[in-house]
Amino acid sequence: MTTLKAELIRLIRDEGPLPISRFMALALGHPRHGYYMTRDPFGQEGDFTTAPEISQMFGELIGLWSAHLWQAMGTPARFRLVELGPGRGTLMADVLRATRIVPGFHAALSVHLVETSPVLRAKQAATLSGTEPVWHDTVATALDGPAIVLANELLDALPLDQFVMTAEGWHERLVGLDDHGGLAFGLALVGEDSLKIAAPAGSVFEQPFAALDVVAEVARHLANAGGGALFIDYGSMHSGLGDTLQAMKRHAFVDPLAEPGEADLTVHVDFERMGQAALKAGAALHGPATQRDFLLALGLAQRAQTLSQKADTAQRQAISDAFDRLIAPGEAGMGDLFKVVAFSHPALPLLPGFDLHRLPEQG
């Protein structure tokens, strides 16, 4: 039994069953035993691999997208380049390398990272040595003035609540204890007016309040101060019902209750609801688009070809494999499972990647 699991069992005995959101928050962010607080989970030696770790091409294209956005903003002399959940710092490093060719861009920016994990902050500091990033515990403190905000695989890790329709109506899904004292899912009846959603028995409705709050906070700031944000994650274009809570350990799915604190917990992102939250906050909405369409529109194929021309046989194969993984459909890749959405100040034009126009190739 993990240390955190024992602590959760004691907590449930003392206070009663936990909402899914609180269970996720503790499993991922407990200050001593939380999953993200104690390890570097990325890459082949970890539990999962993200797009920036697959290929430098991903971050390079995001960098050129950011430079284009800065130009559309009127090239402000000072702006914050903010990343939410920056992992090892790989994406930011690639963004900064790719944008060295853009006159004035680096002179205008300051790098701000929203990260609560001390382990990952240390990784980011090493990766971004010489950049002098500023770290923040919250999104609110990272936003000040014109901003470009990047977030890759952030929203999927934010806690949500789940509700299950039964013959007696909607019940909240909770984490409690079974007859043997182990963790188990259970249901508790909710108030009659809590959820007014028609659904057949057995349906699961997910309420992603934390993700909606982050999107609304970012969108509200951009609508007032200027700039844009790019969110990339796996999920659905349109709202629907279903249980999307999953746990990943060593690149394989595991029981979410088996080893809290030792496995990653994620959910699928409802991009339709995220877009509605951004519009309600006053920002303009771009997308969503599939990761495949977005990256191809930015020139992924041309970038892969350019890199291949300077590569040996093994490197060319690695570039080809990475290209396929980034855009392939189904389980073979990330192309259609992952979606991309942007929010911006309402005065900005439609942003690249969402109009199927390609950015000019850069070196």
C-alpha positions in Angstrom: 0.0 0.0 0.0 1.4 3.4 -0.9 1.9 6.0 1.8 -0.7 8.3 0.2 -3.2 5.5 -0.1 -2.9 4.8 3.7 -3.4 8.5 4.3 -6.5 8.7 2.1 -8.0 5.7 3.9 -7.5 7.5 7.2 -8.9 10.7 5.8 -12.1 8.9 4.6 -12.5 7.2 7.9 -12.4 10.5 9.7 -14.3 12.7 7.2 -16.3 10.4 5.0 -16.1 9.7 1.2 -14.2 12.1 -1.1 -15.5 13.8 -4.2 -13.6 12.7 -7.3 -12.1 16.2 -7.6 -10.6 16.0 -4.1 -9.3 12.5 -4.6 -7.6 13.7 -7.9 -6.2 16.8 -6.2 -4.6 14.8 -3.4 -3.4 12.0 -5.6 -1.6 14.4 -8.0 -0.8 17.4 -5.8 -0.4 16.2 -2.1 2.5 18.3 -0.9 4.5 15.2 0.3 3.1 12.2 -1.6 1.4 13.6 -4.7 2.3 12.1 -8.0 3.6 15.4 -9.6 5.3 16.5 -6.4 7.7 13.6 -6.1 8.9 12.6 -9.7 9.7 13.4 -13.3 6.9 11.4 -15.0 7.9 12.1 -18.6 9.5 10.0 -21.3 10.3 6.4 -21.8 11.6 6.0 -18.3 8.5 7.6 -16.8 4.8 6.9 -17.2 3.9 8.8 -20.4 5.4 10.9 -23.2 4.1 14.3 -24.4 4.4 15.9 -27.8 7.4 18.2 -26.9 9.4 15.1 -25.8 8.6 13.3 -29.1 10.1 15.9 -31.4 11.6 19.4 -31.4 9.4 20.1 -34.4 6.4 20.4 -32.1 7.9 23.2 -30.0 9.5 24.9 -32.9 6.1 25.3 -34.7 4.5 26.5 -31.4 7.3 29.1 -31.2 6.7 30.4 -34.7 3.0 30.5 -33.9 3.8 32.6 -30.8 6.0 35.0 -32.8 3.2 35.4 -35.3 0.8 36.2 -32.5 3.2 38.8 -31.0 3.3 40.5 -34.4 -0.5 40.4 -34.6 -0.5 42.1 -31.2 1.4 45.0 -32.6 4.9 43.8 -31.3 4.5 45.2 -27.8 7.8 46.2 -26.3 7.1 44.1 -23.2 5.0 41.0 -22.8 5.0 37.8 -20.7 5.5 34.4 -22.4 3.7 32.1 -19.9 3.6 28.3 -19.9 1.1 26.5 -17.7 2.4 23.1 -16.6 5.7 23.3 -18.4 6.9 19.7 -17.7 10.7 19.5 -18.1 10.8 22.8 -19.9 11.3 21.1 -23.3 8.5 23.0 -25.0 9.6 26.4 -23.8 13.3 25.6 -24.8 12.2 24.7 -28.3 9.9 27.8 -28.5 12.8 30.1 -27.5 15.3 28.4 -29.9 12.9 28.7 -32.9 12.1 32.4 -32.2 15.7 33.6 -32.1 15.3 34.5 -35.7 12.4 36.9 -35.0 13.7 40.5 -34.6 12.7 42.0 -31.3 10.8 39.0 -30.0 13.3 37.9 -27.3 14.1 41.5 -26.3 10.4 42.0 -25.5 9.6 38.8 -23.6 10.0 37.6 -20.1 9.4 33.9 -19.4 6.9 32.9 -16.7 6.2 29.3 -15.6 3.3 28.1 -13.6 4.5 25.0 -11.7 3.9 23.6 -8.3 6.3 20.6 -8.4 9.7 21.2 -6.9 11.1 18.2 -8.8 9.9 19.6 -12.2 11.0 23.2 -11.3 14.5 21.8 -10.9 14.2 20.1 -14.3 12.9 23.3 -15.9 15.7 25.4 -14.4 18.3 23.0 -15.9 16.6 23.0 -19.3 16.2 26.7 -19.4 19.5 27.7 -17.9 20.4 31.3 -18.9 16.8 32.2 -19.6 16.0 33.4 -16.1 12.3 32.2 -15.9 10.0 33.4 -13.1 8.1 30.6 -11.4 4.5 30.9 -10.1 2.2 28.7 -8.0 -0.9 30.1 -9.6 -2.1 31.3 -13.0 -3.3 34.6 -11.5 0.2 35.8 -10.5 1.7 34.8 -13.8 -0.6 37.1 -15.8 0.3 40.7 -16.0 0.0 42.9 -19.0 0.1 41.6 -22.6 0.7 37.9 -22.6 1.1 34.8 -24.7 0.0 31.7 -22.8 0.9 28.1 -23.7 -0.5 25.0 -22.1 0.2 21.5 -23.4 -1.5 18.7 -21.5 -2.5 20.8 -18.6 -6.3 20.7 -18.6 -6.5 16.9 -18.6 -4.7 16.8 -15.2 -7.1 19.2 -13.4 -9.6 17.7 -11.0 -13.2 17.3 -11.9 -16.4 15.9 -10.3 -18.5 13.0 -11.7 -22.2 12.3 -11.5 -24.0 9.1 -12.4 -27.6 8.8 -13.5 -29.5 6.0 -11.7 -33.2 5.0 -11.5 -33.5 7.5 -8.6 -31.8 10.4 -10.4 -28.3 11.9 -10.4 -25.8 10.7 -7.8 -22.4 12.0 -7.2 -19.5 9.6 -7.6 -17.3 9.4 -4.5 -14.3 7.6 -3.3 -15.0 5.7 -0.1 -14.1 2.4 1.6 -15.3 -1.1 0.8 -16.1 -3.8 3.3 -12.4 -4.7 3.6 -11.3 -1.1 4.3 -9.9 -0.5 0.8 -10.6 2.4 -1.6 -13.8 2.0 -3.7 -16.1 4.1 -5.8 -19.6 4.7 -4.4 -22.6 7.0 -5.1 -24.4 9.6 -3.0 -27.7 11.2 -4.0 -27.5 14.9 -5.0 -30.2 17.5 -4.6 -33.0 17.5 -7.0 -32.1 20.9 -8.4 -28.3 20.2 -8.6 -28.3 18.8 -12.2 -31.1 19.3 -14.7 -29.7 17.2 -17.5 -31.7 14.5 -19.1 -29.8 11.2 -19.6 -30.4 7.5 -19.6 -29.6 5.4 -16.5 -25.9 4.6 -16.3 -24.8 7.9 -17.9 -21.8 9.7 -16.4 -21.7 13.5 -16.4 -18.3 15.2 -15.7 -18.1 18.7 -14.2 -14.6 20.2 -14.9 -14.8 23.3 -12.7 -11.0 23.6 -12.2 -10.3 23.5 -16.0 -13.2 25.9 -16.7 -11.8 28.3 -14.0 -8.3 28.3 -15.6 -9.6 28.9 -19.1 -11.9 31.7 -17.9 -9.2 33.4 -15.9 -6.8 33.3 -18.9 -9.4 34.4 -21.3 -10.6 37.3 -19.1 -7.0 38.6 -18.8 -6.4 38.4 -22.5 -9.6 40.2 -23.3 -8.6 43.1 -21.0 -4.8 43.2 -21.4 -4.2 41.8 -24.9 -2.5 38.7 -26.2 -3.5 35.1 -26.9 -3.4 31.6 -25.4 -2.9 28.1 -26.9 -4.3 25.0 -25.2 -3.4 21.5 -26.5 -4.8 18.4 -24.9 -6.7 15.2 -25.6 -10.4 15.2 -25.5 -13.6 15.8 -27.5 -14.7 18.6 -29.8 -18.2 18.5 -28.5 -19.8 18.0 -25.1 -21.1 14.6 -24.2 -21.6 12.1 -21.4 -19.1 9.4 -20.3 -16.5 8.4 -17.7 -13.1 9.6 -18.9 -11.1 9.2 -15.6 -8.0 7.1 -16.2 -4.7 6.3 -14.6 -1.4 5.6 -16.3 1.8 4.0 -15.0 4.8 2.9 -17.1 2.9 3.7 -20.3 0.0 1.3 -19.4 -3.5 1.9 -18.0 -4.0 0.9 -14.4 -6.8 1.1 -11.8 -7.2 4.7 -10.6 -7.6 3.6 -7.0 -4.9 1.0 -6.9 -1.8 3.2 -6.3 -2.7 6.8 -5.7 0.4 9.0 -5.8 2.2 6.4 -7.9 0.2 6.7 -11.1 -0.9 9.7 -13.3 -4.6 10.5 -13.2 -6.2 12.3 -16.2 -9.5 13.0 -17.8 -10.6 14.0 -21.3 -11.0 17.7 -22.0 -14.4 19.0 -23.1 -13.3 21.5 -25.7 -16.8 22.8 -26.4 -17.3 23.8 -22.8 -13.8 25.3 -22.6 -14.6 27.5 -25.7 -17.9 28.6 -24.1 -16.0 29.6 -21.0 -13.5 31.7 -23.0 -16.3 33.4 -25.0 -18.2 34.2 -21.8 -15.1 35.7 -20.3 -14.9 38.1 -23.3 -12.1 36.5 -25.4 -12.3 35.5 -29.1 -12.3 31.8 -29.8 -10.1 30.1 -32.4 -10.9 26.4 -33.1 -10.8 23.8 -31.8 -8.9 21.9 -34.4 -7.3 18.5 -34.4 -3.6 18.4 -33.6 -3.1 16.9 -37.1 -4.8 19.8 -38.9 -3.2 22.4 -36.7 0.4 21.2 -37.1 0.1 20.5 -40.8 -1.3 24.0 -41.3 1.7 25.4 -39.5 4.0 23.6 -41.8 5.0 20.4 -40.0 5.5 18.5 -43.2 7.9 21.1 -44.6 9.8 21.3 -41.3 10.2 17.6 -41.2 11.5 17.7 -44.8 14.0 20.4 -44.0 15.4 18.6 -41.0 15.6 15.3 -43.0 17.8 17.0 -45.6 20.5 17.6 -43.0 20.1 14.2 -41.2 21.8 10.8 -41.6 19.7 7.6 -42.2 19.0 7.0 -38.5 18.0 10.6 -37.9 15.7 10.6 -40.9 13.9 7.6 -39.6 13.5 9.2 -36.2 12.1 12.4 -37.8 9.7 10.3 -39.9 8.6 8.3 -36.8 8.0 11.5 -34.8 6.1 13.1 -37.7 3.8 10.1 -37.9 3.2 9.9 -34.1 2.3 13.6 -33.9 -0.3 13.5 -36.6 -1.4 9.8 -37.1 -5.1 9.0 -36.3 -6.4 6.5 -33.8 -4.2 4.7 -31.3 -1.2 4.9 -33.5 -0.7 8.6 -32.9 -1.9 11.9 -31.4 -3.4 13.4 -34.6 -7.1 13.2 -33.9 -7.3 12.4 -30.2 -5.5 15.7 -29.3 -7.2 19.0 -30.0 -6.0 22.5 -30.2 -7.9 25.7 -29.2 -6.8 29.3 -28.9 -8.3 32.3 -27.1 -7.3 35.9 -27.8 -8.1 39.6 -27.5 -11.2 40.2 -29.6 -9.4 42.7 -31.9 -6.9 40.1 -33.1 -7.4 38.4 -36.5 -7.9 34.7 -36.9 -4.7 33.0 -35.8 -2.6 30.5 -37.8 -3.4 26.9 -37.6 -7.2 27.5 -37.5 -7.6 28.9 -41.0 -5.7 26.1 -42.8 -3.1 28.7 -44.0 0.5 27.7 -43.5 3.1 29.9 -41.8 6.1 30.6 -44.1 8.8 28.0 -43.6 11.6 29.2 -41.3 15.0 27.8 -42.1 
